[in-house]
Amino acid sequence: MNLANQLTLLRVLLIPVIVLVFYLPYGWSYPVAAFIFALAGITDWLDGFIARRYNQSTAFGAFLDPVADKLMVASALVLLVQAHSTAWLTVPAVVIIGREIVISALREWMAELGERSNVAVSFIGKVKTAAQMVAITVLLAFPVDDRYWLIDVGYILLYMAAGLTLYSMILYLRAAWPSLKP
């Protein structure tokens, strides 16, 4: 179990901590949950950097890293949908979670065909992830009834992430289409 894999595993272990802290009945629970989410997001970048830099890439890490990312984002979005209880947050959350399911299935299918490189992570996917992580961090940081301007920024970034999510899904499906045609 190398350092890169330990960081990925830490990200998975932080998910229930984020949920627990988010629901604590204290004023500080929201910013602390947001801080833990941001810390987990940083480990996503850090584990990849360490794996590449120090040649610590493993099959286990290649499996767990995207799973950890999707679990973390989906869990946080579910928290936010429940807390905000509005279509304005539910729609982009469904788009983001739905895309993750579609692309995960597509990558699995392409790997079975030996063509996984056709649906490798793109630059657009990285920008989408950055917007998504910042949006979720901001939205986790404040209670729903706060009318702080950063909440609006969080919503704007979440919609940007949802738009990039759809765009990147189209790019991935277009790249895989020749292998998917009957």
Backbone as CSV, one residue per row, in Angstrom:
resi,resn,N_x,N_y,N_z,CA_x,CA_y,CA_z,C_x,C_y,C_z
1,MET,0.864,-1.183,0.000,0.000,0.000,0.000,0.902,1.235,0.000
2,ASN,1.102,1.814,-1.178,1.970,2.981,-1.293,1.233,4.264,-0.892
3,LEU,1.953,5.391,-0.881,1.389,6.658,-0.419,0.229,7.119,-1.303
4,ALA,0.354,6.971,-2.612,-0.724,7.391,-3.517,-2.012,6.627,-3.200
5,ASN,-1.912,5.328,-3.010,-3.095,4.525,-2.679,-3.646,4.868,-1.297
6,GLN,-2.763,5.179,-0.359,-3.214,5.577,0.976,-4.023,6.876,0.920
7,LEU,-3.581,7.812,0.083,-4.318,9.070,-0.070,-5.691,8.828,-0.699
8,THR,-5.746,7.930,-1.662,-7.029,7.596,-2.291,-7.959,6.948,-1.278
9,LEU,-7.416,6.032,-0.505,-8.218,5.376,0.536,-8.675,6.390,1.589
10,LEU,-7.817,7.332,1.931,-8.193,8.391,2.864,-9.401,9.158,2.334
11,ARG,-9.416,9.432,1.037,-10.543,10.153,0.434,-11.849,9.395,0.654
12,VAL,-11.817,8.081,0.504,-13.009,7.258,0.738,-13.411,7.317,2.209
13,LEU,-12.435,7.233,3.085,-12.721,7.254,4.523,-13.245,8.610,5.002
14,LEU,-12.926,9.670,4.288,-13.397,10.998,4.675,-14.870,11.224,4.329
15,ILE,-15.439,10.412,3.453,-16.843,10.600,3.045,-17.795,10.528,4.238
16,PRO,-17.764,9.467,5.047,-18.684,9.465,6.188,-18.386,10.574,7.190
17,VAL,-17.144,11.025,7.262,-16.796,12.129,8.161,-17.474,13.416,7.669
18,ILE,-17.429,13.646,6.368,-18.091,14.821,5.791,-19.583,14.789,6.108
19,VAL,-20.208,13.644,5.895,-21.647,13.509,6.144,-21.958,13.762,7.616
20,LEU,-21.212,13.135,8.478,-21.444,13.291,9.920,-21.293,14.746,10.352
21,VAL,-20.212,15.378,9.946,-19.954,16.763,10.341,-21.030,17.682,9.765
22,PHE,-21.440,17.456,8.530,-22.454,18.291,7.882,-23.746,18.325,8.696
23,TYR,-24.116,17.197,9.288,-25.373,17.100,10.024,-25.263,17.452,11.512
24,LEU,-24.075,17.787,11.979,-23.958,18.191,13.383,-24.746,19.477,13.624
25,PRO,-25.381,19.606,14.778,-26.234,20.771,15.030,-25.458,21.993,15.547
26,TYR,-24.371,22.313,14.882,-23.550,23.447,15.303,-23.328,24.380,14.119
27,GLY,-23.154,25.643,14.383,-22.928,26.621,13.327,-21.666,26.374,12.526
28,TRP,-20.684,25.752,13.153,-19.417,25.503,12.459,-19.438,24.246,11.590
29,SER,-20.516,23.474,11.637,-20.522,22.187,10.923,-20.409,22.364,9.413
30,TYR,-21.050,23.397,8.852,-20.997,23.582,7.402,-19.596,23.932,6.898
31,PRO,-18.950,24.943,7.464,-17.606,25.244,6.961,-16.601,24.115,7.225
32,VAL,-16.771,23.386,8.315,-15.847,22.276,8.590,-16.088,21.136,7.589
33,ALA,-17.352,20.839,7.288,-17.649,19.814,6.271,-17.066,20.240,4.927
34,ALA,-17.195,21.527,4.596,-16.633,22.043,3.340,-15.111,21.922,3.333
35,PHE,-14.489,22.220,4.467,-13.031,22.110,4.569,-12.581,20.657,4.365
36,ILE,-13.285,19.729,4.979,-12.925,18.303,4.835,-13.122,17.870,3.387
37,PHE,-14.208,18.325,2.756,-14.435,18.008,1.343,-13.299,18.568,0.489
38,ALA,-12.914,19.821,0.742,-11.818,20.429,-0.019,-10.513,19.666,0.195
39,LEU,-10.252,19.272,1.429,-9.064,18.472,1.738,-9.090,17.158,0.955
40,ALA,-10.244,16.516,0.926,-10.380,15.267,0.164,-10.148,15.533,-1.324
41,GLY,-10.652,16.669,-1.817,-10.429,17.023,-3.220,-8.954,17.234,-3.526
42,ILE,-8.242,17.826,-2.598,-6.805,18.023,-2.785,-6.082,16.682,-2.836
43,THR,-6.538,15.708,-2.033,-5.886,14.391,-2.083,-6.088,13.731,-3.445
44,ASP,-7.176,14.093,-4.152,-7.395,13.566,-5.499,-6.269,14.012,-6.424
45,TRP,-5.944,15.287,-6.374,-4.851,15.790,-7.191,-3.516,15.217,-6.713
46,LEU,-3.320,15.208,-5.394,-2.049,14.794,-4.816,-1.740,13.320,-5.075
47,ASP,-2.739,12.443,-4.951,-2.451,11.020,-5.174,-2.033,10.764,-6.621
48,GLY,-2.670,11.471,-7.564,-2.279,11.316,-8.973,-0.875,11.840,-9.224
49,PHE,-0.562,12.985,-8.636,0.768,13.568,-8.779,1.834,12.617,-8.224
50,ILE,1.603,12.101,-7.030,2.570,11.195,-6.396,2.711,9.906,-7.201
51,ALA,1.589,9.368,-7.663,1.639,8.118,-8.433,2.474,8.288,-9.701
52,ARG,2.293,9.417,-10.401,3.060,9.651,-11.632,4.507,10.006,-11.325
53,ARG,4.702,10.887,-10.371,6.045,11.404,-10.080,6.977,10.325,-9.521
54,TYR,6.438,9.482,-8.640,7.267,8.485,-7.970,6.976,7.066,-8.448
55,ASN,6.359,6.975,-9.618,6.089,5.682,-10.243,5.362,4.735,-9.274
56,GLN,4.304,5.243,-8.648,3.530,4.449,-7.690,2.170,4.033,-8.249
57,SER,2.030,4.067,-9.562,0.763,3.650,-10.169,0.572,2.154,-9.970
58,THR,-0.633,1.785,-9.537,-0.952,0.373,-9.334,-2.333,0.093,-9.915
59,ALA,-2.624,-1.167,-10.139,-3.951,-1.557,-10.618,-5.005,-1.188,-9.577
60,PHE,-4.674,-1.390,-8.297,-5.606,-1.036,-7.228,-5.899,0.461,-7.240
61,GLY,-4.883,1.278,-7.392,-5.068,2.725,-7.451,-5.871,3.156,-8.665
62,ALA,-5.589,2.527,-9.816,-6.337,2.845,-11.035,-7.818,2.507,-10.876
63,PHE,-8.117,1.473,-10.110,-9.515,1.108,-9.833,-10.130,2.052,-8.802
64,LEU,-9.436,2.253,-7.667,-10.028,2.965,-6.545,-10.136,4.469,-6.757
65,ASP,-9.199,5.087,-7.467,-9.199,6.536,-7.613,-10.496,7.064,-8.228
66,PRO,-10.936,6.575,-9.382,-12.197,7.109,-9.922,-13.412,6.753,-9.070
67,VAL,-13.368,5.607,-8.415,-14.473,5.229,-7.523,-14.543,6.202,-6.351
68,ALA,-13.398,6.514,-5.768,-13.347,7.452,-4.639,-13.882,8.823,-5.057
69,ASP,-13.491,9.285,-6.234,-13.954,10.586,-6.727,-15.466,10.609,-6.868
70,LYS,-15.998,9.584,-7.495,-17.436,9.533,-7.747,-18.229,9.397,-6.447
71,LEU,-17.741,8.593,-5.519,-18.414,8.458,-4.230,-18.417,9.779,-3.469
72,MET,-17.298,10.460,-3.487,-17.172,11.711,-2.769,-18.110,12.773,-3.349
73,VAL,-18.100,12.929,-4.665,-18.935,13.934,-5.318,-20.412,13.585,-5.174
74,ALA,-20.771,12.333,-5.427,-22.182,11.937,-5.318,-22.689,12.118,-3.892
75,SER,-21.893,11.748,-2.904,-22.308,11.910,-1.506,-22.540,13.377,-1.169
76,ALA,-21.624,14.227,-1.580,-21.759,15.657,-1.296,-22.969,16.246,-2.021
77,LEU,-23.184,15.840,-3.263,-24.343,16.349,-3.998,-25.657,15.897,-3.369
78,VAL,-25.695,14.671,-2.881,-26.903,14.192,-2.197,-27.149,15.030,-0.937
79,LEU,-26.105,15.326,-0.176,-26.250,16.200,0.996,-26.830,17.552,0.596
80,LEU,-26.296,18.113,-0.476,-26.734,19.439,-0.904,-28.163,19.433,-1.439
81,VAL,-28.514,18.398,-2.193,-29.881,18.302,-2.710,-30.864,18.228,-1.551
82,GLN,-30.533,17.436,-0.542,-31.413,17.321,0.623,-31.500,18.653,1.366
83,ALA,-30.386,19.311,1.540,-30.359,20.553,2.315,-31.040,21.701,1.566
84,HIS,-30.790,21.817,0.282,-31.329,22.936,-0.488,-32.757,22.675,-0.946
85,SER,-33.078,21.433,-1.191,-34.440,21.028,-1.526,-35.065,21.912,-2.601
86,THR,-34.341,22.065,-3.707,-34.811,22.888,-4.809,-34.366,22.292,-6.136
87,ALA,-35.180,22.503,-7.149,-34.829,22.016,-8.488,-33.563,22.703,-9.005
88,TRP,-33.307,23.920,-8.536,-32.123,24.653,-8.987,-30.829,23.929,-8.631
89,LEU,-30.838,23.148,-7.593,-29.665,22.356,-7.245,-29.826,20.902,-7.699
90,THR,-31.046,20.393,-7.679,-31.286,18.997,-8.036,-30.938,18.716,-9.498
91,VAL,-31.315,19.612,-10.403,-31.074,19.375,-11.836,-29.586,19.209,-12.141
92,PRO,-28.712,20.147,-11.746,-27.293,19.917,-12.049,-26.718,18.705,-11.310
93,ALA,-27.232,18.419,-10.112,-26.748,17.246,-9.374,-27.083,15.968,-10.126
94,VAL,-28.298,15.874,-10.640,-28.699,14.688,-11.411,-27.876,14.579,-12.690
95,VAL,-27.630,15.705,-13.348,-26.808,15.696,-14.564,-25.407,15.179,-14.239
96,ILE,-24.807,15.688,-13.181,-23.433,15.306,-12.827,-23.367,13.838,-12.426
97,ILE,-24.259,13.401,-11.557,-24.236,11.997,-11.113,-24.575,11.068,-12.275
98,GLY,-25.570,11.442,-13.072,-25.948,10.613,-14.222,-24.810,10.469,-15.214
99,ARG,-24.119,11.554,-15.495,-22.975,11.493,-16.417,-21.887,10.571,-15.882
100,GLU,-21.634,10.650,-14.581,-20.600,9.795,-14.002,-20.943,8.319,-14.181
101,ILE,-22.201,7.980,-14.033,-22.625,6.589,-14.224,-22.446,6.183,-15.680
102,VAL,-22.883,7.032,-16.602,-22.773,6.722,-18.042,-21.310,6.564,-18.447
103,ILE,-20.475,7.500,-18.043,-19.065,7.448,-18.459,-18.335,6.281,-17.794
104,SER,-18.675,5.966,-16.560,-18.064,4.787,-15.919,-18.411,3.518,-16.688
105,ALA,-19.663,3.388,-17.058,-20.085,2.218,-17.840,-19.400,2.206,-19.198
106,LEU,-19.303,3.376,-19.819,-18.643,3.476,-21.124,-17.173,3.077,-21.020
107,ARG,-16.492,3.560,-20.002,-15.076,3.208,-19.833,-14.904,1.716,-19.590
108,GLU,-15.795,1.133,-18.802,-15.729,-0.312,-18.568,-15.937,-1.075,-19.872
109,TRP,-16.927,-0.672,-20.641,-17.212,-1.313,-21.922,-16.018,-1.186,-22.872
110,MET,-15.452,0.023,-22.955,-14.312,0.248,-23.850,-13.089,-0.540,-23.389
111,ALA,-12.912,-0.701,-22.095,-11.794,-1.505,-21.583,-11.964,-2.958,-22.005
112,GLU,-13.196,-3.457,-21.977,-13.447,-4.836,-22.426,-13.107,-5.007,-23.895
113,LEU,-13.300,-3.943,-24.682,-12.973,-3.986,-26.107,-11.499,-3.696,-26.366
114,GLY,-10.750,-3.371,-25.294,-9.334,-3.035,-25.440,-9.115,-1.640,-25.999
115,GLU,-10.095,-0.771,-25.853,-10.011,0.574,-26.414,-10.257,1.648,-25.358
116,ARG,-9.834,1.393,-24.154,-10.060,2.348,-23.058,-9.416,3.695,-23.334
117,SER,-8.332,3.717,-24.073,-7.646,4.986,-24.343,-8.533,5.949,-25.131
118,ASN,-9.558,5.437,-25.822,-10.481,6.309,-26.561,-11.322,7.172,-25.628
119,VAL,-11.453,6.752,-24.376,-12.259,7.508,-23.410,-11.436,7.874,-22.176
120,ALA,-10.168,8.175,-22.396,-9.310,8.617,-21.293,-9.738,10.013,-20.843
121,VAL,-9.361,10.377,-19.634,-9.724,11.677,-19.077,-9.148,12.783,-19.961
122,SER,-9.983,13.767,-20.284,-9.562,14.868,-21.151,-9.355,16.141,-20.323
123,PHE,-8.832,17.172,-20.992,-8.640,18.465,-20.342,-9.978,19.041,-19.888
124,ILE,-11.014,18.890,-20.708,-12.354,19.378,-20.353,-12.816,18.698,-19.062
125,GLY,-12.547,17.396,-18.938,-12.911,16.656,-17.727,-12.216,17.214,-16.496
126,LYS,-10.974,17.635,-16.666,-10.228,18.205,-15.537,-10.799,19.573,-15.131
127,VAL,-11.158,20.386,-16.123,-11.770,21.693,-15.835,-13.118,21.490,-15.156
128,LYS,-13.891,20.523,-15.655,-15.193,20.202,-15.061,-15.015,19.789,-13.610
129,THR,-14.038,18.965,-13.344,-13.790,18.502,-11.982,-13.416,19.669,-11.076
130,ALA,-12.581,20.562,-11.551,-12.182,21.721,-10.741,-13.397,22.598,-10.413
131,ALA,-14.222,22.908,-11.409,-15.415,23.734,-11.176,-16.363,23.040,-10.204
132,GLN,-16.513,21.750,-10.390,-17.403,20.948,-9.542,-16.925,20.939,-8.089
133,MET,-15.644,20.738,-7.884,-15.093,20.674,-6.524,-15.220,22.023,-5.814
134,VAL,-14.931,23.109,-6.524,-15.061,24.436,-5.908,-16.527,24.723,-5.606
135,ALA,-17.415,24.419,-6.562,-18.852,24.655,-6.358,-19.366,23.902,-5.141
136,ILE,-19.035,22.634,-5.054,-19.523,21.822,-3.932,-18.943,22.324,-2.614
137,THR,-17.673,22.680,-2.611,-17.049,23.205,-1.393,-17.772,24.465,-0.928
138,VAL,-18.022,25.379,-1.853,-18.703,26.629,-1.502,-20.110,26.346,-0.992
139,LEU,-20.847,25.479,-1.685,-22.229,25.207,-1.277,-22.304,24.463,0.053
140,LEU,-21.318,23.618,0.339,-21.292,22.936,1.637,-20.990,23.903,2.783
141,ALA,-20.291,24.975,2.481,-19.756,25.857,3.520,-20.794,26.722,4.231
142,PHE,-21.967,26.888,3.616,-22.942,27.821,4.177,-24.305,27.173,4.354
143,PRO,-24.983,27.492,5.447,-26.362,27.006,5.599,-27.242,27.564,4.482
144,VAL,-28.249,26.823,4.099,-29.123,27.201,2.994,-29.793,28.545,3.236
145,ASP,-30.170,28.835,4.451,-30.893,30.069,4.733,-29.990,31.304,4.756
146,ASP,-28.681,31.123,4.695,-27.770,32.256,4.554,-27.930,32.813,3.145
147,ARG,-27.972,34.096,3.005,-28.023,34.700,1.673,-26.680,35.355,1.377
148,TYR,-25.645,34.623,1.621,-24.297,35.107,1.372,-24.015,35.000,-0.125
149,TRP,-23.342,35.969,-0.708,-23.110,36.011,-2.152,-22.327,34.817,-2.673
150,LEU,-21.522,34.195,-1.846,-20.758,33.033,-2.306,-21.661,31.845,-2.644
151,ILE,-22.835,31.780,-2.045,-23.770,30.706,-2.399,-24.165,30.844,-3.866
152,ASP,-24.392,32.076,-4.319,-24.706,32.300,-5.737,-23.534,31.891,-6.620
153,VAL,-22.325,32.187,-6.182,-21.134,31.758,-6.920,-21.093,30.231,-6.998
154,GLY,-21.424,29.567,-5.886,-21.464,28.103,-5.875,-22.459,27.561,-6.879
155,TYR,-23.641,28.166,-6.946,-24.651,27.740,-7.920,-24.153,27.951,-9.356
156,ILE,-23.556,29.109,-9.617,-23.037,29.390,-10.967,-21.977,28.371,-11.348
157,LEU,-21.061,28.098,-10.439,-20.011,27.103,-10.720,-20.591,25.703,-10.901
158,LEU,-21.636,25.378,-10.140,-22.267,24.064,-10.289,-22.918,23.937,-11.660
159,TYR,-23.543,25.002,-12.131,-24.131,24.970,-13.476,-23.050,24.927,-14.554
160,MET,-21.944,25.616,-14.333,-20.813,25.508,-15.265,-20.311,24.073,-15.304
161,ALA,-20.170,23.461,-14.122,-19.711,22.069,-14.053,-20.700,21.144,-14.759
162,ALA,-22.005,21.371,-14.574,-23.012,20.538,-15.229,-22.940,20.707,-16.744
163,GLY,-22.747,21.940,-17.213,-22.597,22.171,-18.659,-21.368,21.474,-19.214
164,LEU,-20.239,21.609,-18.509,-19.010,20.925,-18.932,-19.167,19.410,-18.842
165,THR,-19.974,18.968,-17.879,-20.252,17.548,-17.718,-20.942,17.007,-18.969
166,LEU,-21.960,17.715,-19.415,-22.677,17.283,-20.622,-21.773,17.349,-21.853
167,TYR,-21.005,18.438,-21.961,-20.107,18.588,-23.097,-19.062,17.474,-23.130
168,SER,-18.456,17.180,-21.996,-17.428,16.125,-21.966,-18.046,14.757,-22.237
169,MET,-19.292,14.548,-21.778,-19.953,13.271,-22.060,-20.162,13.109,-23.563
170,ILE,-20.551,14.189,-24.236,-20.729,14.143,-25.692,-19.400,13.816,-26.363
171,LEU,-18.322,14.440,-25.900,-17.000,14.152,-26.481,-16.612,12.686,-26.283
172,TYR,-16.828,12.159,-25.078,-16.492,10.763,-24.807,-17.351,9.826,-25.658
173,LEU,-18.639,10.101,-25.749,-19.521,9.240,-26.546,-19.164,9.310,-28.028
174,ARG,-18.818,10.493,-28.501,-18.402,10.641,-29.906,-17.120,9.838,-30.171
175,ALA,-16.168,9.898,-29.251,-14.912,9.155,-29.427,-15.162,7.647,-29.403
176,ALA,-16.117,7.208,-28.617,-16.390,5.775,-28.487,-17.389,5.265,-29.514
177,TRP,-18.085,6.159,-30.201,-19.182,5.762,-31.078,-18.804,4.675,-32.097
178,PRO,-17.647,4.771,-32.774,-17.318,3.709,-33.730,-17.283,2.313,-33.103
179,SER,-16.916,2.237,-31.858,-16.873,0.928,-31.164,-18.227,0.521,-30.625
180,LEU,-19.157,1.456,-30.518,-20.464,1.173,-29.957,-21.515,0.829,-30.993
181,LYS,-21.275,1.213,-32.240,-22.268,0.977,-33.289,-22.515,-0.519,-33.443
182,PRO,-23.807,-0.906,-33.629,-24.113,-2.340,-33.783,-23.583,-2.918,-35.074
